[in-house]
């Protein structure tokens, strides 16, 4: 079975030609802006996963599920995908193949608190990273001077 090498959160993530491009990756806290009426604002977030696929597991599809879940157990995001890698020409027999995936999401976190970004491959292999969402303080009016 392939192995999830890592899962990481970022301000921005892209996968281009088998490489991950991450900006502002690996944070534990993020500040969510608040709108004019105090409603939760939108946060741009990158999600990235690296998977090692064994030589004998190439050219087969494996189910991958990415989720973002609040500490109360409510699932905010779920992405169901499949991972498949072929054998590139010229690599030594037996070499593992790295497959990377990056997603960008515009997320409106319903409440502050702890969240978990989790990648699950098949029924058993899982990696996760925890982070916290904090709210931007609402500006207060300056005190009235008499």
N, C-alpha and C positions, 0 to 999 in steps of 0.2 A: 504494500500500500504506500502511496506517496506520503511525504512528510511535510507538514506545515512548518517551514523554517522560521517565519515570524509574521506577525500582524502588527501594524503600526498606524497610529492616527497622525494627521498632519494638517497644516493650514491648507495645503494644496498637494495633490498627488497625481502623477501621470505615469503611464507605462508606455514606453515607445521603443520599438525594436528590441524587446527583451530586457530593457533597463528601466529601473524605477527612478523617477525624478521627484524628489520630495522637497518641499519648502516648509520650514517651521514644523518639523516632525518630532514626535516623541514627547509631547507636552502632557502634563497631568491636570492642568487647570486651564479653562477657557472662560472668557467673560462674554456673556450674551447681552447684546444691547437691548434696551427697552424702547418701545415706540412712544409716541406722544401721550397716549392714554395709559402707559404702563404695561401694554401688552408685550409679550415676548417677541424679540426681533429674530431675524434670520441669521444663522451662522453658517458660513461656508466651511466645509470640513472635507479633508481628503482621507480616504481609507485605502490602505495598501496591504497586500499579502504576497509572500514569497513561498513557493511550493517546490520541493525537490521531488522529481519523478525519476524513479529507478529505470535503468536501461530496459529491463524486462516488463516495465509497466507503461512504456511508450505506446502511442497509437491506441490508447483506451481512454474512455471518458470516466471521470470521477466527479461525483456531485460535491459541490462546494456551497456552503450557506454562510453568508455574512449577516450578522445582526448587530444592532445597537439597542441595548436594553437598559432601562432605568433600574435603580436599586430596588424599587418596589416590585420588579418582575415584569413590568409592562414593556413589551417590545415596540420600539419606536420605528425601526427600520429593519427590513428583511430583504435580502437579495439572494435569490436562488440562481446558481450558475453551474457550469460544468467546466472542468479543467481537462485539457488533453494536450499532450506534447508529442511531436514526432522526433525522429532521430535526425539531427542535422548532418549533412555530409561532412566527412573528414574527422569526426571526433572519435577518440579511442573507444573500442568496444567496452561496455561495462560502465561507462561514465554516466553519472546522473545528469538530468536535464533540469535546469531551473526555469520555472514558469512564474511570471509575476503578473499581478492584477492590481489596477488602481482605479478607484472610483472617486468622483467628486459628488458631494451632496450639499444641497441647500436645506438646512435643518432648522426647524422651529422647535426647540426643546420646550416641552410644555411646563416644565418646572425645573428649578435648580436642584443640584444634588449629584449623586454618584451615578455614573453610566459605565457600561462595559461594551467594548467593541470585541466581538467574538467571531472567529473563523472556524467552521467545522467542516471537515473533509470526511465524507462517509458517515458512519455512525459512531466512530470512536475517536478519531484524531481531532484535537481541538487546541487552539491557542487563543489567548485573549489579552486585552490591555484595558485597564480601568482608567477613567478620567472623571473629573468633576466639572460641572457647569455652574458658574457663579453669575449672578445678575449684576448688571451695571447699576450703580446707585442712582436713584432718581434725583435730579437737581432740586435743591431746596431754595425757596425764595429767600432773599436777604432779609434780615430783621428790619422791621419798620422803625424808623427813627422819628421821635416826636419833636 
